[in-house]
């Protein structure tokens, strides 16, 4: 049973911004991060270092892939202690004035040993952000030797960027789809490497065949009137044993997991803005849109209406081509896309 496919089946990349950096030692760059985006990086040439706040710098070998699932601020360099220039300063120096969403190609460094870095910012749909990306570590580092030879992920990453640099017809949607492929295979490589994963999370639940059956059932029929007893039956376990095992591995109760899954699906529909609230509530397993609205507010901290309005503003900002046009005011979860924080 391929439960990872069940979890990732509706993860969609809505937009991608790519860049190629030709770097020469000594070099250092600091990214403020881009909230709500996933950042993927890969470099050819000399090894390099990356660090996020609160963690020791990690050495990254050529061909390794690095992913920051929610675009956390981070520092990179040819060495762990090289002074870092903000990306915004590099971009202002190289491409002053208005910038659009075109792929970036920049040079930086002191002229020594070189690294050719390929990077992508990917904005994923609401379900993927809420149910997959936000519970991953802030930094995923997948060594090249941990990747299946058949995957060719490093080559895919390089092709993603070089394809967009050419800007041939269809390059935008091509970049988004290749970004989805990278996400799936990066997660597969990461989860496969976690033979004894630490901490609780859905990935530990997927590693347990019995719990994986229950999780897959929830994903297939989220609106069904599930009970703990019914989910335990899917896992072929007693109710008490199932509940204890689920909480121990996943870190939450089965019904809390189901509720969060339903809310993430509802957030996806609210962002799309195509269905009335009553239909969104029904698809989430609620007979009353008022009961659904209260549950959504507990989950998101805002009402469904406000969430939809806020995400609509974010999507409008994402669609801007002219970065010199007035941008909406920043609110949590509504950061306008900005390659200046690449």
Phi and psi restraints in degrees (value plus and minus 20) as a CYANA .aco file:
   2 UNK   PHI    -115.4   -75.4
   2 UNK   PSI      61.4   101.4
   3 UNK   PHI     -94.2   -54.2
   3 UNK   PSI     -49.4    -9.4
   4 UNK   PHI     -79.5   -39.5
   4 UNK   PSI     -57.3   -17.3
   5 UNK   PHI     -84.2   -44.2
   5 UNK   PSI     -55.7   -15.7
   6 UNK   PHI     -80.8   -40.8
   6 UNK   PSI     -61.8   -21.8
   7 UNK   PHI     -91.6   -51.6
   7 UNK   PSI     -60.1   -20.1
   8 UNK   PHI    -114.7   -74.7
   8 UNK   PSI     -20.1    19.9
   9 UNK   PHI     -81.4   -41.4
   9 UNK   PSI     -48.0    -8.0
  10 UNK   PHI    -130.9   -90.9
  10 UNK   PSI      -2.2    37.8
  11 UNK   PHI     -95.6   -55.6
  11 UNK   PSI     102.0   142.0
  12 UNK   PHI    -149.2  -109.2
  12 UNK   PSI     116.2   156.2
  13 UNK   PHI    -108.8   -68.8
  13 UNK   PSI     102.0   142.0
  14 UNK   PHI    -107.7   -67.7
  14 UNK   PSI     -44.1    -4.1
  15 UNK   PHI    -184.4  -144.4
  15 UNK   PSI     129.1   169.1
  16 UNK   PHI    -158.1  -118.1
  16 UNK   PSI     118.8   158.8
  17 UNK   PHI    -143.7  -103.7
  17 UNK   PSI     110.1   150.1
  18 UNK   PHI    -140.1  -100.1
  18 UNK   PSI     142.1   182.1
  19 UNK   PHI    -175.3  -135.3
  19 UNK   PSI     129.6   169.6
  20 UNK   PHI    -143.3  -103.3
  20 UNK   PSI     103.3   143.3
  21 UNK   PHI    -134.3   -94.3
  21 UNK   PSI     100.6   140.6
  22 UNK   PHI    -114.2   -74.2
  22 UNK   PSI      87.7   127.7
  23 UNK   PHI    -133.9   -93.9
  23 UNK   PSI     123.0   163.0
  24 UNK   PHI    -156.3  -116.3
  24 UNK   PSI     115.6   155.6
  25 UNK   PHI     -85.9   -45.9
  25 UNK   PSI     127.9   167.9
  26 UNK   PHI     -98.7   -58.7
  26 UNK   PSI     118.7   158.7
  27 UNK   PHI    -161.4  -121.4
  27 UNK   PSI     129.1   169.1
  28 UNK   PHI    -171.7  -131.7
  28 UNK   PSI     118.8   158.8
  29 UNK   PHI    -156.0  -116.0
  29 UNK   PSI     121.5   161.5
  30 UNK   PHI    -140.5  -100.5
  30 UNK   PSI     106.7   146.7
  31 UNK   PHI    -126.1   -86.1
  31 UNK   PSI     112.6   152.6
  32 UNK   PHI     -93.0   -53.0
  32 UNK   PSI     -29.8    10.2
  33 UNK   PHI      63.7   103.7
  33 UNK   PSI     139.8   179.8
  34 UNK   PHI    -149.0  -109.0
  34 UNK   PSI      83.1   123.1
  35 UNK   PHI     -77.4   -37.4
  35 UNK   PSI     115.3   155.3
  36 UNK   PHI      64.7   104.7
  36 UNK   PSI     -20.9    19.1
  37 UNK   PHI    -130.6   -90.6
  37 UNK   PSI     140.0   180.0
  38 UNK   PHI    -125.2   -85.2
  38 UNK   PSI     116.0   156.0
  39 UNK   PHI    -132.1   -92.1
  39 UNK   PSI     108.8   148.8
  40 UNK   PHI    -143.0  -103.0
  40 UNK   PSI     113.8   153.8
  41 UNK   PHI    -154.1  -114.1
  41 UNK   PSI     127.2   167.2
  42 UNK   PHI    -171.2  -131.2
  42 UNK   PSI     119.3   159.3
  43 UNK   PHI    -150.1  -110.1
  43 UNK   PSI     125.7   165.7
  44 UNK   PHI    -125.4   -85.4
  44 UNK   PSI     135.8   175.8
  45 UNK   PHI      81.2   121.2
  45 UNK   PSI    -150.2  -110.2
  46 UNK   PHI     -96.1   -56.1
  46 UNK   PSI     130.6   170.6
  47 UNK   PHI     -81.5   -41.5
  47 UNK   PSI     140.9   180.9
  48 UNK   PHI    -164.2  -124.2
  48 UNK   PSI     157.1   197.1
  49 UNK   PHI    -147.9  -107.9
  49 UNK   PSI     128.1   168.1
  50 UNK   PHI    -160.8  -120.8
  50 UNK   PSI     125.8   165.8
  51 UNK   PHI    -168.2  -128.2
  51 UNK   PSI     120.3   160.3
  52 UNK   PHI    -130.9   -90.9
  52 UNK   PSI     141.6   181.6
  53 UNK   PHI     -76.7   -36.7
  53 UNK   PSI     114.7   154.7
  54 UNK   PHI      65.2   105.2
  54 UNK   PSI     -21.3    18.7
  55 UNK   PHI    -145.4  -105.4
  55 UNK   PSI     131.1   171.1
  56 UNK   PHI     -90.1   -50.1
  56 UNK   PSI     128.6   168.6
  57 UNK   PHI     -79.1   -39.1
  57 UNK   PSI     125.0   165.0
  58 UNK   PHI    -133.9   -93.9
  58 UNK   PSI     115.9   155.9
  59 UNK   PHI    -101.7   -61.7
  59 UNK   PSI     110.5   150.5
  60 UNK   PHI    -135.3   -95.3
  60 UNK   PSI     100.9   140.9
  61 UNK   PHI    -104.2   -64.2
  61 UNK   PSI     140.5   180.5
  62 UNK   PHI     -77.0   -37.0
  62 UNK   PSI     114.3   154.3
  63 UNK   PHI      68.3   108.3
  63 UNK   PSI     -33.9     6.1
  64 UNK   PHI     -87.3   -47.3
  64 UNK   PSI     131.2   171.2
  65 UNK   PHI    -130.7   -90.7
  65 UNK   PSI     118.4   158.4
  66 UNK   PHI    -140.6  -100.6
  66 UNK   PSI     114.3   154.3
  67 UNK   PHI    -152.3  -112.3
  67 UNK   PSI     113.2   153.2
  68 UNK   PHI    -130.2   -90.2
  68 UNK   PSI      78.8   118.8
  69 UNK   PHI     -77.3   -37.3
  69 UNK   PSI     -52.3   -12.3
  70 UNK   PHI    -140.5  -100.5
  70 UNK   PSI       6.3    46.3
  71 UNK   PHI      42.9    82.9
  71 UNK   PSI      23.1    63.1
  72 UNK   PHI     -86.0   -46.0
  72 UNK   PSI     128.3   168.3
  73 UNK   PHI     -76.5   -36.5
  73 UNK   PSI     122.0   162.0
  74 UNK   PHI    -176.9  -136.9
  74 UNK   PSI     143.0   183.0
  75 UNK   PHI    -143.6  -103.6
  75 UNK   PSI     119.0   159.0
  76 UNK   PHI    -150.2  -110.2
  76 UNK   PSI     136.1   176.1
  77 UNK   PHI    -194.5  -154.5
  77 UNK   PSI     149.5   189.5
  78 UNK   PHI     -91.2   -51.2
  78 UNK   PSI     -35.9     4.1
  79 UNK   PHI    -167.2  -127.2
  79 UNK   PSI     143.3   183.3
  80 UNK   PHI     -89.5   -49.5
  80 UNK   PSI     -37.4     2.6
  81 UNK   PHI    -138.8   -98.8
  81 UNK   PSI      -5.7    34.3
  82 UNK   PHI     -92.8   -52.8
  82 UNK   PSI     112.2   152.2
  83 UNK   PHI     -74.8   -34.8
  83 UNK   PSI     118.0   158.0
  84 UNK   PHI    -127.9   -87.9
  84 UNK   PSI     111.6   151.6
  85 UNK   PHI    -110.2   -70.2
  85 UNK   PSI     113.0   153.0
  86 UNK   PHI     -81.4   -41.4
  86 UNK   PSI     120.9   160.9
  87 UNK   PHI     -75.5   -35.5
  87 UNK   PSI     -60.0   -20.0
  88 UNK   PHI     -78.0   -38.0
  88 UNK   PSI     -59.6   -19.6
  89 UNK   PHI     -88.0   -48.0
  89 UNK   PSI     -59.8   -19.8
  90 UNK   PHI     -82.8   -42.8
  90 UNK   PSI     -64.4   -24.4
  91 UNK   PHI     -87.0   -47.0
  91 UNK   PSI     -59.0   -19.0
  92 UNK   PHI     -86.3   -46.3
  92 UNK   PSI     -54.6   -14.6
  93 UNK   PHI     -89.7   -49.7
  93 UNK   PSI     -60.1   -20.1
  94 UNK   PHI    -109.8   -69.8
  94 UNK   PSI     -55.8   -15.8
  95 UNK   PHI    -153.4  -113.4
  95 UNK   PSI      51.0    91.0
  96 UNK   PHI     -85.3   -45.3
  96 UNK   PSI     135.4   175.4
  97 UNK   PHI      66.5   106.5
  97 UNK   PSI    -179.4  -139.4
  98 UNK   PHI     -85.4   -45.4
  98 UNK   PSI     122.4   162.4
  99 UNK   PHI    -150.0  -110.0
  99 UNK   PSI     125.8   165.8
 100 UNK   PHI    -130.5   -90.5
 100 UNK   PSI    -180.6  -140.6
 101 UNK   PHI    -109.2   -69.2
 101 UNK   PSI     -10.3    29.7
 102 UNK   PHI     -81.7   -41.7
 102 UNK   PSI     129.3   169.3
 103 UNK   PHI     -77.3   -37.3
 103 UNK   PSI     129.5   169.5
 104 UNK   PHI    -121.9   -81.9
 104 UNK   PSI     125.9   165.9
 105 UNK   PHI    -159.8  -119.8
 105 UNK   PSI      89.8   129.8
 106 UNK   PHI    -153.0  -113.0
 106 UNK   PSI     138.4   178.4
 107 UNK   PHI    -143.4  -103.4
 107 UNK   PSI     126.5   166.5
 108 UNK   PHI    -181.6  -141.6
 108 UNK   PSI     125.9   165.9
 109 UNK   PHI     111.1   151.1
 109 UNK   PSI    -196.9  -156.9
 110 UNK   PHI    -119.4   -79.4
 110 UNK   PSI     -15.3    24.7
 111 UNK   PHI      74.7   114.7
 111 UNK   PSI     -15.2    24.8
 112 UNK   PHI    -110.5   -70.5
 112 UNK   PSI    -164.4  -124.4
 113 UNK   PHI     -75.0   -35.0
 113 UNK   PSI     116.6   156.6
 114 UNK   PHI    -123.6   -83.6
 114 UNK   PSI     131.3   171.3
 115 UNK   PHI    -153.5  -113.5
 115 UNK   PSI     116.6   156.6
 116 UNK   PHI    -129.2   -89.2
 116 UNK   PSI      85.2   125.2
 117 UNK   PHI    -122.2   -82.2
 117 UNK   PSI     112.8   152.8
 118 UNK   PHI    -131.9   -91.9
 118 UNK   PSI     106.7   146.7
 119 UNK   PHI    -153.2  -113.2
 119 UNK   PSI     130.9   170.9
 120 UNK   PHI    -163.1  -123.1
 120 UNK   PSI     113.9   153.9
 121 UNK   PHI    -120.1   -80.1
 121 UNK   PSI     105.8   145.8
 122 UNK   PHI    -143.6  -103.6
 122 UNK   PSI     106.5   146.5
 123 UNK   PHI    -120.2   -80.2
 123 UNK   PSI      93.3   133.3
 124 UNK   PHI    -116.4   -76.4
 124 UNK   PSI     141.6   181.6
 125 UNK   PHI     -86.8   -46.8
 125 UNK   PSI     146.4   186.4
 126 UNK   PHI     -78.3   -38.3
 126 UNK   PSI     -64.8   -24.8
 127 UNK   PHI     -79.8   -39.8
 127 UNK   PSI     -64.7   -24.7
 128 UNK   PHI     -84.5   -44.5
 128 UNK   PSI     -61.4   -21.4
 129 UNK   PHI     -84.3   -44.3
 129 UNK   PSI     -64.9   -24.9
 130 UNK   PHI    -100.5   -60.5
 130 UNK   PSI     -55.8   -15.8
 131 UNK   PHI    -119.6   -79.6
 131 UNK   PSI     -40.6    -0.6
 132 UNK   PHI    -137.4   -97.4
 132 UNK   PSI     -80.2   -40.2
 133 UNK   PHI     -89.6   -49.6
 133 UNK   PSI     -58.4   -18.4
 134 UNK   PHI     -93.0   -53.0
 134 UNK   PSI     -33.8     6.2
 135 UNK   PHI    -122.8   -82.8
 135 UNK   PSI     -13.1    26.9
 136 UNK   PHI    -108.2   -68.2
 136 UNK   PSI     140.3   180.3
 137 UNK   PHI     -78.8   -38.8
 137 UNK   PSI     134.0   174.0
 138 UNK   PHI     -84.2   -44.2
 138 UNK   PSI     -41.8    -1.8
 139 UNK   PHI    -157.5  -117.5
 139 UNK   PSI     102.2   142.2
 140 UNK   PHI    -128.7   -88.7
 140 UNK   PSI     105.2   145.2
 141 UNK   PHI    -139.8   -99.8
 141 UNK   PSI      92.4   132.4
 142 UNK   PHI    -130.7   -90.7
 142 UNK   PSI      87.4   127.4
 143 UNK   PHI     -82.9   -42.9
 143 UNK   PSI     131.3   171.3
 144 UNK   PHI     -79.0   -39.0
 144 UNK   PSI     -56.1   -16.1
 145 UNK   PHI     -96.1   -56.1
 145 UNK   PSI     -27.2    12.8
 146 UNK   PHI    -112.5   -72.5
 146 UNK   PSI     -26.6    13.4
 147 UNK   PHI    -111.6   -71.6
 147 UNK   PSI     118.2   158.2
 148 UNK   PHI     -80.8   -40.8
 148 UNK   PSI     117.2   157.2
 149 UNK   PHI     -79.2   -39.2
 149 UNK   PSI     -49.3    -9.3
 150 UNK   PHI     -95.1   -55.1
 150 UNK   PSI     -38.9     1.1
 151 UNK   PHI     -90.8   -50.8
 151 UNK   PSI     -64.1   -24.1
 152 UNK   PHI      39.4    79.4
 152 UNK   PSI      20.6    60.6
 153 UNK   PHI     -84.9   -44.9
 153 UNK   PSI     -59.3   -19.3
 154 UNK   PHI     -81.6   -41.6
 154 UNK   PSI     -61.2   -21.2
 155 UNK   PHI     -85.7   -45.7
 155 UNK   PSI     -58.0   -18.0
 156 UNK   PHI     -83.3   -43.3
 156 UNK   PSI     -61.7   -21.7
 157 UNK   PHI     -82.7   -42.7
 157 UNK   PSI     -64.4   -24.4
 158 UNK   PHI     -84.6   -44.6
 158 UNK   PSI     -61.4   -21.4
 159 UNK   PHI     -85.3   -45.3
 159 UNK   PSI     -56.8   -16.8
 160 UNK   PHI     -76.4   -36.4
 160 UNK   PSI     -65.1   -25.1
 161 UNK   PHI     -95.7   -55.7
 161 UNK   PSI     -66.4   -26.4
 162 UNK   PHI     -85.0   -45.0
 162 UNK   PSI     -53.9   -13.9
 163 UNK   PHI     -82.5   -42.5
 163 UNK   PSI     -60.8   -20.8
 164 UNK   PHI     -93.6   -53.6
 164 UNK   PSI     -51.9   -11.9
 165 UNK   PHI     -81.0   -41.0
 165 UNK   PSI     -53.6   -13.6
 166 UNK   PHI     -92.0   -52.0
 166 UNK   PSI     -44.5    -4.5
 167 UNK   PHI      31.2    71.2
 167 UNK   PSI      25.3    65.3
 168 UNK   PHI     -94.3   -54.3
 168 UNK   PSI     141.4   181.4
 169 UNK   PHI     -72.0   -32.0
 169 UNK   PSI     112.2   152.2
 170 UNK   PHI      67.5   107.5
 170 UNK   PSI     -11.7    28.3
 171 UNK   PHI     -85.7   -45.7
 171 UNK   PSI     -51.0   -11.0
 172 UNK   PHI     -86.3   -46.3
 172 UNK   PSI     -69.9   -29.9
 173 UNK   PHI     -89.8   -49.8
 173 UNK   PSI     -53.2   -13.2
 174 UNK   PHI     -80.8   -40.8
 174 UNK   PSI     -62.9   -22.9
 175 UNK   PHI     -83.2   -43.2
 175 UNK   PSI     -61.3   -21.3
 176 UNK   PHI     -83.9   -43.9
 176 UNK   PSI     -65.4   -25.4
 177 UNK   PHI     -87.2   -47.2
 177 UNK   PSI     -59.2   -19.2
 178 UNK   PHI     -86.4   -46.4
 178 UNK   PSI     -53.0   -13.0
 179 UNK   PHI     -83.1   -43.1
 179 UNK   PSI     -59.7   -19.7
 180 UNK   PHI     -82.8   -42.8
 180 UNK   PSI     -62.1   -22.1
 181 UNK   PHI     -81.8   -41.8
 181 UNK   PSI     -62.0   -22.0
 182 UNK   PHI     -82.3   -42.3
 182 UNK   PSI     -64.8   -24.8
 183 UNK   PHI     -78.3   -38.3
 183 UNK   PSI     -68.9   -28.9
 184 UNK   PHI     -79.0   -39.0
 184 UNK   PSI     -67.0   -27.0
 185 UNK   PHI     -94.7   -54.7
 185 UNK   PSI     -52.3   -12.3
 186 UNK   PHI     -83.8   -43.8
 186 UNK   PSI     -64.4   -24.4
 187 UNK   PHI     -84.0   -44.0
 187 UNK   PSI     -60.9   -20.9
 188 UNK   PHI     -81.6   -41.6
 188 UNK   PSI     -64.5   -24.5
 189 UNK   PHI     -85.5   -45.5
 189 UNK   PSI     -61.0   -21.0
 190 UNK   PHI     -85.3   -45.3
 190 UNK   PSI     -66.3   -26.3
 191 UNK   PHI     -89.0   -49.0
 191 UNK   PSI     -55.4   -15.4
 192 UNK   PHI     -83.9   -43.9
 192 UNK   PSI     -56.5   -16.5
 193 UNK   PHI     -92.3   -52.3
 193 UNK   PSI     -41.0    -1.0
 194 UNK   PHI    -104.8   -64.8
 194 UNK   PSI      48.8    88.8
 195 UNK   PHI     -82.9   -42.9
 195 UNK   PSI     -52.5   -12.5
 196 UNK   PHI    -150.0  -110.0
 196 UNK   PSI      50.7    90.7
 197 UNK   PHI     -79.7   -39.7
 197 UNK   PSI     119.3   159.3
 198 UNK   PHI    -112.6   -72.6
 198 UNK   PSI     133.1   173.1
 199 UNK   PHI      53.7    93.7
 199 UNK   PSI     146.2   186.2
 200 UNK   PHI    -113.7   -73.7
 200 UNK   PSI     136.5   176.5
 201 UNK   PHI     147.9   187.9
 201 UNK   PSI     146.9   186.9
 202 UNK   PHI     -81.3   -41.3
 202 UNK   PSI     -47.0    -7.0
 203 UNK   PHI     -85.4   -45.4
 203 UNK   PSI     -51.3   -11.3
 204 UNK   PHI     -91.9   -51.9
 204 UNK   PSI     -54.4   -14.4
 205 UNK   PHI     -84.8   -44.8
 205 UNK   PSI     -58.3   -18.3
 206 UNK   PHI     -86.3   -46.3
 206 UNK   PSI     -46.3    -6.3
 207 UNK   PHI     -95.4   -55.4
 207 UNK   PSI     -33.2     6.8
 208 UNK   PHI    -120.3   -80.3
 208 UNK   PSI      94.7   134.7
 209 UNK   PHI     -76.4   -36.4
 209 UNK   PSI     -58.8   -18.8
 210 UNK   PHI     -88.2   -48.2
 210 UNK   PSI     -67.6   -27.6
 211 UNK   PHI     -86.8   -46.8
 211 UNK   PSI     -53.9   -13.9
 212 UNK   PHI     -80.9   -40.9
 212 UNK   PSI     -55.9   -15.9
 213 UNK   PHI     -84.3   -44.3
 213 UNK   PSI     -61.6   -21.6
 214 UNK   PHI     -87.3   -47.3
 214 UNK   PSI     -61.8   -21.8
 215 UNK   PHI     -83.4   -43.4
 215 UNK   PSI     -63.1   -23.1
 216 UNK   PHI     -81.6   -41.6
 216 UNK   PSI     -59.2   -19.2
 217 UNK   PHI     -83.0   -43.0
 217 UNK   PSI     -61.7   -21.7
 218 UNK   PHI     -83.5   -43.5
 218 UNK   PSI     -57.4   -17.4
 219 UNK   PHI     -92.6   -52.6
 219 UNK   PSI     -53.0   -13.0
 220 UNK   PHI     -93.6   -53.6
 220 UNK   PSI     -57.2   -17.2
 221 UNK   PHI    -151.4  -111.4
 221 UNK   PSI      49.9    89.9
 222 UNK   PHI     -85.7   -45.7
 222 UNK   PSI     -47.7    -7.7
 223 UNK   PHI    -105.9   -65.9
 223 UNK   PSI     -27.0    13.0
 224 UNK   PHI     -83.7   -43.7
 224 UNK   PSI     127.8   167.8
 225 UNK   PHI     -98.1   -58.1
 225 UNK   PSI      51.0    91.0
 226 UNK   PHI     -89.1   -49.1
 226 UNK   PSI     126.3   166.3
 227 UNK   PHI    -144.3  -104.3
 227 UNK   PSI     143.6   183.6
 228 UNK   PHI     -79.7   -39.7
 228 UNK   PSI     -58.6   -18.6
 229 UNK   PHI     -83.3   -43.3
 229 UNK   PSI     -61.1   -21.1
 230 UNK   PHI     -87.1   -47.1
 230 UNK   PSI     -59.7   -19.7
 231 UNK   PHI     -88.6   -48.6
 231 UNK   PSI     -57.2   -17.2
 232 UNK   PHI     -82.1   -42.1
 232 UNK   PSI     -57.2   -17.2
 233 UNK   PHI     -83.9   -43.9
 233 UNK   PSI     -58.4   -18.4
 234 UNK   PHI     -80.5   -40.5
 234 UNK   PSI     -55.1   -15.1
 235 UNK   PHI    -106.7   -66.7
 235 UNK   PSI     -23.1    16.9
 236 UNK   PHI      36.7    76.7
 236 UNK   PSI      25.6    65.6
 237 UNK   PHI    -154.4  -114.4
 237 UNK   PSI     141.8   181.8
 238 UNK   PHI     -89.1   -49.1
 238 UNK   PSI     138.0   178.0
 239 UNK   PHI     -78.8   -38.8
 239 UNK   PSI     -67.7   -27.7
 240 UNK   PHI     -88.5   -48.5
 240 UNK   PSI     -62.0   -22.0
 241 UNK   PHI     -85.6   -45.6
 241 UNK   PSI     -60.6   -20.6
 242 UNK   PHI     -82.3   -42.3
 242 UNK   PSI     -67.3   -27.3
 243 UNK   PHI     -80.6   -40.6
 243 UNK   PSI     -65.1   -25.1
 244 UNK   PHI     -85.0   -45.0
 244 UNK   PSI     -63.0   -23.0
 245 UNK   PHI     -88.5   -48.5
 245 UNK   PSI     -59.6   -19.6
 246 UNK   PHI     -83.6   -43.6
 246 UNK   PSI     -68.5   -28.5
 247 UNK   PHI     -82.6   -42.6
 247 UNK   PSI     -60.3   -20.3
 248 UNK   PHI     -85.7   -45.7
 248 UNK   PSI     -57.6   -17.6
 249 UNK   PHI    -112.1   -72.1
 249 UNK   PSI     -63.9   -23.9
 250 UNK   PHI    -106.9   -66.9
 250 UNK   PSI     -44.9    -4.9
 251 UNK   PHI      71.3   111.3
 251 UNK   PSI     -12.3    27.7
 252 UNK   PHI    -173.4  -133.4
 252 UNK   PSI     151.3   191.3
 253 UNK   PHI     -98.1   -58.1
 253 UNK   PSI     139.2   179.2
 254 UNK   PHI     -78.0   -38.0
 254 UNK   PSI     -60.2   -20.2
 255 UNK   PHI     -92.6   -52.6
 255 UNK   PSI     -51.9   -11.9
 256 UNK   PHI     -88.8   -48.8
 256 UNK   PSI     -58.5   -18.5
 257 UNK   PHI     -82.3   -42.3
 257 UNK   PSI     -64.5   -24.5
 258 UNK   PHI     -81.4   -41.4
 258 UNK   PSI     -63.1   -23.1
 259 UNK   PHI     -82.2   -42.2
 259 UNK   PSI     -63.7   -23.7
 260 UNK   PHI     -84.9   -44.9
 260 UNK   PSI     -59.0   -19.0
 261 UNK   PHI     -82.2   -42.2
 261 UNK   PSI     -64.1   -24.1
 262 UNK   PHI     -83.4   -43.4
 262 UNK   PSI     -61.4   -21.4
 263 UNK   PHI     -85.8   -45.8
 263 UNK   PSI     -58.0   -18.0
 264 UNK   PHI     -84.9   -44.9
 264 UNK   PSI     -60.1   -20.1
 265 UNK   PHI     -84.1   -44.1
 265 UNK   PSI     -60.6   -20.6
 266 UNK   PHI     -84.2   -44.2
 266 UNK   PSI     -60.2   -20.2
 267 UNK   PHI     -80.1   -40.1
 267 UNK   PSI     -58.2   -18.2
 268 UNK   PHI     -79.9   -39.9
 268 UNK   PSI     -65.6   -25.6
 269 UNK   PHI     -89.0   -49.0
 269 UNK   PSI     -57.7   -17.7
 270 UNK   PHI     -84.9   -44.9
 270 UNK   PSI     -59.3   -19.3
 271 UNK   PHI     -84.7   -44.7
 271 UNK   PSI     -58.4   -18.4
 272 UNK   PHI     -87.4   -47.4
 272 UNK   PSI     -51.9   -11.9
 273 UNK   PHI      48.1    88.1
 273 UNK   PSI       6.3    46.3
 274 UNK   PHI    -122.0   -82.0
 274 UNK   PSI     -34.2     5.8
 275 UNK   PHI    -140.2  -100.2
 275 UNK   PSI     127.8   167.8
 276 UNK   PHI     -88.5   -48.5
 276 UNK   PSI     138.6   178.6
 277 UNK   PHI     -78.5   -38.5
 277 UNK   PSI     -57.9   -17.9
 278 UNK   PHI     -81.3   -41.3
 278 UNK   PSI     -58.1   -18.1
 279 UNK   PHI     -91.6   -51.6
 279 UNK   PSI     -59.4   -19.4
 280 UNK   PHI     -79.7   -39.7
 280 UNK   PSI     -64.2   -24.2
 281 UNK   PHI     -82.5   -42.5
 281 UNK   PSI     -63.2   -23.2
 282 UNK   PHI     -82.9   -42.9
 282 UNK   PSI     -64.4   -24.4
 283 UNK   PHI     -84.7   -44.7
 283 UNK   PSI     -44.1    -4.1
 284 UNK   PHI    -108.6   -68.6
 284 UNK   PSI     -18.1    21.9
 285 UNK   PHI      72.0   112.0
 285 UNK   PSI      -2.0    38.0
 286 UNK   PHI    -133.1   -93.1
 286 UNK   PSI     110.3   150.3
 287 UNK   PHI     -98.2   -58.2
 287 UNK   PSI     -44.4    -4.4
 288 UNK   PHI    -136.3   -96.3
 288 UNK   PSI     110.1   150.1
 289 UNK   PHI     -89.7   -49.7
 289 UNK   PSI     -44.3    -4.3
 290 UNK   PHI     -90.1   -50.1
 290 UNK   PSI     -62.1   -22.1
 291 UNK   PHI     -84.5   -44.5
 291 UNK   PSI     -61.5   -21.5
 292 UNK   PHI     -81.1   -41.1
 292 UNK   PSI     -63.9   -23.9
 293 UNK   PHI     -80.5   -40.5
 293 UNK   PSI     -60.1   -20.1
 294 UNK   PHI     -85.7   -45.7
 294 UNK   PSI     -62.4   -22.4
 295 UNK   PHI     -84.7   -44.7
 295 UNK   PSI     -60.1   -20.1
 296 UNK   PHI     -86.1   -46.1
 296 UNK   PSI     -60.5   -20.5
 297 UNK   PHI     -82.1   -42.1
 297 UNK   PSI     -61.1   -21.1
 298 UNK   PHI     -81.3   -41.3
 298 UNK   PSI     -56.5   -16.5
 299 UNK   PHI     -98.7   -58.7
 299 UNK   PSI     -65.1   -25.1
 300 UNK   PHI    -118.3   -78.3
 300 UNK   PSI     -37.7     2.3
 301 UNK   PHI      64.9   104.9
 301 UNK   PSI     -25.3    14.7
 302 UNK   PHI    -159.5  -119.5
 302 UNK   PSI     142.7   182.7
 303 UNK   PHI     -90.2   -50.2
 303 UNK   PSI     139.0   179.0
 304 UNK   PHI     -76.4   -36.4
 304 UNK   PSI     -58.7   -18.7
 305 UNK   PHI     -84.1   -44.1
 305 UNK   PSI     -65.3   -25.3
 306 UNK   PHI     -87.3   -47.3
 306 UNK   PSI     -58.7   -18.7
 307 UNK   PHI     -80.3   -40.3
 307 UNK   PSI     -67.0   -27.0
 308 UNK   PHI     -82.2   -42.2
 308 UNK   PSI     -60.4   -20.4
 309 UNK   PHI     -85.4   -45.4
 309 UNK   PSI     -64.1   -24.1
 310 UNK   PHI     -83.6   -43.6
 310 UNK   PSI     -63.8   -23.8
 311 UNK   PHI     -91.7   -51.7
 311 UNK   PSI     -48.7    -8.7
 312 UNK   PHI     -83.2   -43.2
 312 UNK   PSI     -59.6   -19.6
 313 UNK   PHI     -85.4   -45.4
 313 UNK   PSI     -57.9   -17.9
 314 UNK   PHI     -85.1   -45.1
 314 UNK   PSI     -62.0   -22.0
 315 UNK   PHI     -85.3   -45.3
 315 UNK   PSI     -57.2   -17.2
 316 UNK   PHI     -81.1   -41.1
 316 UNK   PSI     -63.0   -23.0
 317 UNK   PHI     -84.0   -44.0
 317 UNK   PSI     -59.4   -19.4
 318 UNK   PHI     -82.3   -42.3
 318 UNK   PSI     -51.0   -11.0
 319 UNK   PHI    -102.8   -62.8
 319 UNK   PSI     -24.0    16.0
 320 UNK   PHI     -87.5   -47.5
 320 UNK   PSI     114.5   154.5
 321 UNK   PHI    -117.5   -77.5
 321 UNK   PSI     -58.3   -18.3
 322 UNK   PHI    -111.1   -71.1
 322 UNK   PSI      85.4   125.4
 323 UNK   PHI     -88.4   -48.4
 323 UNK   PSI     -31.0     9.0
 324 UNK   PHI    -104.2   -64.2
 324 UNK   PSI     -31.8     8.2
 325 UNK   PHI     -88.4   -48.4
 325 UNK   PSI     132.6   172.6
 326 UNK   PHI     -79.0   -39.0
 326 UNK   PSI     115.1   155.1
 327 UNK   PHI    -124.5   -84.5
 327 UNK   PSI     132.5   172.5
 328 UNK   PHI     -86.0   -46.0
 328 UNK   PSI     135.8   175.8
 329 UNK   PHI     -83.5   -43.5
 329 UNK   PSI     121.8   161.8
 330 UNK   PHI     -90.9   -50.9
 330 UNK   PSI     111.8   151.8
 331 UNK   PHI    -153.6  -113.6
 331 UNK   PSI     140.6   180.6
 332 UNK   PHI     -72.4   -32.4
 332 UNK   PSI     107.4   147.4
 333 UNK   PHI      60.9   100.9
 333 UNK   PSI     -15.1    24.9
 334 UNK   PHI    -150.2  -110.2
 334 UNK   PSI      20.6    60.6
 335 UNK   PHI     -94.2   -54.2
 335 UNK   PSI     105.6   145.6
 336 UNK   PHI     -85.3   -45.3
 336 UNK   PSI     120.5   160.5
 337 UNK   PHI     -80.6   -40.6
 337 UNK   PSI     114.1   154.1
 338 UNK   PHI    -167.2  -127.2
 338 UNK   PSI      91.2   131.2
 339 UNK   PHI     -90.1   -50.1
 339 UNK   PSI     -26.5    13.5
 340 UNK   PHI     -88.7   -48.7
 340 UNK   PSI     -34.6     5.4
 341 UNK   PHI    -127.8   -87.8
 341 UNK   PSI       0.9    40.9
